[in-house]
């Protein structure tokens, strides 16, 4: 298991959380399933459930050029509206 840090920029806010998973793909699913949307403006439980159902079908994490263990994904939180930019960092535990 590895520790992954998620840094999400969405609707003018920055939200950071961490999850443990075997890979970045699994980490994306764990992160979304455990994401607390209450403090995030314009991100509802309904939006979260829809994203979980879509299961990142159109999203492959893109490795950031020139970096190791840092990926980027974008999620359309609301159809035709709000876009979340998310960086995923494979983090060393001390």
ZIJO-V677732 format. One line per field, one symbol per residue. ss: DSSP state (A for helix, B for strand, O for the rest). psi: psi as a letter, one per 30 degrees, with the letter a starting at -180 (. if undefined). A space follows every 50 residues. Layout:
ss=???
psi=???
This chain:
ss=OBBBBBBBBBOOBBBBBBBBBOOAAAAAAAAAAAOOOOOOOOOOAAAAAA AAAAOOOOOOOBBOOOOOOBBBBBBBOOOOOOBBBBBBBBBOOO
psi=klkkkkjkkkhglkkklklklfleeeeeeeeeffkjfegjkgjleeeeee eeefhhegjkkkkkkglkhklklkkjekkgckkkkkkkjjkkk.
